[in-house]
């Protein structure tokens, strides 16, 4: 059976290459509909870039602002609390960790919207903060939202785009992140002088940059309401007709075209393979409950540590960090 499967896979790949469009940036430009959708979704990368600069580098600078120090003196004057004020943001990993489950249960699109809502709530708490507790809480919540977006947006883009341009979307996402950092830097530079830099400095010098993060988040959240569902998620939910319609619409091809059918069957075959593999490895956790899904996900994460490539990572890091 293996040669037949391999031959079928090779034929499908060759046929796709013949029927598919250009790869790379020319391919993105050629398919304007996919390009527009993915550029819009990549606003999550822009938001991450702004967050990365404002919440990491710039926030470290806010601590030294006179207006921020006056308002948050109880935290800024204590070295331990000051460290937590900056470090609590790293809880973004928790948002990334739970996003896989949410993306499967709610859909990629609704997970993007949920992450935006969480981010906006955290940003508002920070902007209106009257003391350190609000900054701690706001930064933690913002971290959850951005951590989720940093995972779900690339996943959504990859599942929506044709295979020949998925690699380019990685570069597009990275470009959005870097552009967000650039925008954030100049916002910080300008607002730093509101009211001066001494005793007369206004609290707007640090509140305004934090508030401006909400603008791209709102645009992404509202726009996500009009984004299509991921065809891969639709197939996983058994909504195959809708998946075909999404593929047809985004590729601007009829639903019965050979290219659409090849891509649809590739998605379906991958879903069947993953489902049957899960049933073989973990037959006791196939009831669809939260507990079973959690155990499945946990064991999948643990299994990564047992792969040959992952087991070599500690030795690789040791070699990289060893002094000459």
N, C-alpha and C positions, 0 to 999 in steps of 0.2 A: 504493500500500500504506500510506503514512503516514496518510491520513485514516481508513482502516479501523482501524489500530492505535490511533490516537488516540481514535477513537470507542469502541473496545472498552475502552480504559483508563478513559475517562470513565464508561462504563456500569458497569464494575466498581467504580469509586470511589463512584458514586451508590448502587449496590446495597449496598455495604458500609455506607455511611452509614445506609441504611434499616434494615439488619439488625443493625448493631453496637449496642453499649450506649452508655452515657454516656461522655463524655470527662473528662479531668482527674481530680481526687481522687475525685469521686463514682463515676467509672468504676472506679478502683482498689478502692474499698470494695465496689462491686457484684460484682466478680469476686474473691471472697475467696481463691480458690486461687492466682491469679496474684499477688495482693497479698501473700500469705504467702510465696510463693517469692521474690519480688523483694525484700521486706523482709529476708529472711534473707540473700540474696545481697549485699545492700547492707551487710552487716557488713564487706565489703571496704572500703567507704567509711569505716566506723567505725575500722577498723584503720589506714587511711591517715591519718585525722585524728589518731589517737593517735601514729602514727609521725611525722607532720609536726610535732607539738608536742614530743614527747619527743626526737626525733632532730635537730631543727633548733633551735628556741628553747630548749628545756630543756637540751639538751646543751651549748649555749653557756654556760649557767649552771653545769652540772656542772664545767666547767673551773675555775671559781672556788671550788668546794667544797674545803674543807680535806682531807677524806678522799680525794677524787678526785686532788687535787694531790699528796698524799703517795704515792699508788699509781702515778700516771702522770707523775712529775716529769720524766723525761727528755724527754717530748713537750710537756708544759705549759710548761716553762721555755724552750723554743725557739720563737720566733715563727713560723718557717717550718713546723715540725712541727705546731704548734698549729693553724695555718691548714689544713693537710691533714687534721688530725683532724676538723675540721668539714666541709671541702669534699668529702671523699671520698664523702659521702652522695649527692652529685649524680650519681653514676654510675647512679642509678636509671633514667636515660634509656635505658641499655643493656638493662635488663629490659623496658622498654616496647617497645623496638625489635624484640627477638626474639620477643615474645609473639604477634605476628600469625602468624608461621610455626608456632609451637607450637599455637596455637588451631586452625589448619586441620588440622594433622597429628594431634594428640592428642585434640582436641575441646575445647570451651570448658570443660566440667566438669572434665576431668582437668587442664587448664592451671591452673584455680583451685586444685586440690589441690596441684599441683606448686609453684605460687607460694607457697602457705601453708607447705609443707615447707621451701622455701628460706628464707622469712622466719624460721621457727622456729629453723633451724640458725644463722642469723646472730644472732638474739636470744640464744640460749644461749651462743654464743661471747662476746658482749659481757658477759653477766651473770657469766660465770665468768672474765673477763679478769684476768690477773695482771700485765699490762704493755701498753704501747701497741700492739705488733703485733696482739694479739687484738682491740683496739678498732678498729684500721684494718680488719682483715679482716672482723670482725663487721658493721661499718657498711656496708662494701661489699656484703656478701651480703644484708643486710637491705634495702638500696637496690634490689637486683635483684628481690627478692620483692615489695616494695611497688610498684615501678615496673610490674611485670607485673600486679599486682592492679588498679592504677589504670586499666589499659587493658582487661583482660579482664572485670571485673565489669560496667561499663556496657554493654559489647558483649553479654554474656550476657543482661542484663536487657532490653535493647532487642529482642533476637531472640526472647526468650521471651514478651514481653508483646504484647497486641493493639495495633495501630497507634494507636488513639484514646487510649491512656494512656501512650505512650512518652515524651511530653514531660514528663509528671508524674514519671516515673522519674528524669529528670535532677534535678529538685528534690529528690526523695527521696534520691538519691545525695549531693547537696550537703548536705542536712540531716544525713545520717549522718556526713559528714566534719566538719562544724562541731561536732556532738555529741561526736565523738571528741576533738577539740581541747579542748572544755570538760571532759570527763572527765579527760583527761591533765593539764590545768592544775591541777585540784584534787588529783590524785594527787601531782603534784610539790610542791605547796604543803604537803601533809601530811607527806610523807616527808622533806622538807628538814630537819625538826626531829628526826629520829631520832638520838639521842645528843647533841643540841645542834648548834650551828652553828660551834663553834670547834674546838679541838684534840681534843675528845672526840667529835666527830661520827663516827657509824658509817658504814661503807661501804654499809650497807643504804640510806642516803639516796639513793644513785644506782643501786645494783644492783636494788633492789626495783621502781622504776618501769619499768626496762628489762625486768624479768621479767614484770611484769603485762601487757605487750603480748602475751605468749604465750597468755593465756587466750582472748581473742576469736579469735585465730588458730586455736587448737585447735577451738573451737566451729565456726568456718567450715569448717575442713578436714574434720572428721568429718561435719558436716551436708551438705557438698558431695557426699559419697558417695551420698546419697539424692536429689539434685537430678536432674531429667530432663535428657536431652541437648537441646541447642538444635535446634529443628526445622529451622532453616536449615542447620546443619551436617549434619544427617542427610540432607537433600535433596542437599547437595553431595557426600555419600558414596554416593549412590544408594540410600539406605535410606528409600524413600518411604513404605512402610507404617508404619514406626516414627514417621516425622515426622507422619503423619496421626493416629496414636495419641496422640502428645504434644500436638498441637494440640487434639484432642478432649478429652483429660483436663484440660488447663490451662484450656480455655474452658468446660468442663462442658457440652459439647454432643455429640450423636452424630456419628460420623465422616462420615456421609453428609449432614450438614446443609449448606445452601447457603453459610452464612458460613464454615464450615471449608474447604469446597472452594474458595471465592474466595481465602481467605488462602493456602491451599496452592498454588494455581496462580500467585498473585503471587510467592511464594517461588521456585517452579520456573522461572517466566519470567525472573526476575532472575538466577538461576543460569545459565540457558542463554545469556542476553544477555552476561553477564560472560565465560563460557567461549568463546563464538564471537568476541567482541571480542578476547580474548587470543590466540586462534588466528590471527586476521587480522593483528594487530599483530606478534606474535612467534611465527611458526610454527616457528622453529628451537629453541624451548625448551618443547616440549610433551611431553617424555618422562617427566615426573614425578620426575626425579632431584633430589637436593638442590641440585646445581649449577644446574640449570635453574630450579628454584623460587627460588633465591637471586637469580639474574639477573633473573627476572621481577619479584620484589619490589623489587629495586634500581631497575629502570627505571620502575616505577610511582611510586616515591618521587621520582625525578628528574623525571618528567613533571609532577609537581605544580608544580615551579618554573617550568615553561613556560606555565602557565595565565595568562590575563590578570589574574585577581584576585591571584594570588601575585606576579606581577611588579610589582604596585603597592605591595607591602608595604614595601620599603625607603624609598620616598618618603613613605609614610604614617607610618612610624616617625620619619623625619626631621622631618616637620612636627609630630608630637606632642612630640618632645623639644627642639624649637627654643625657645630663650629668647625671650620677648616683647621 
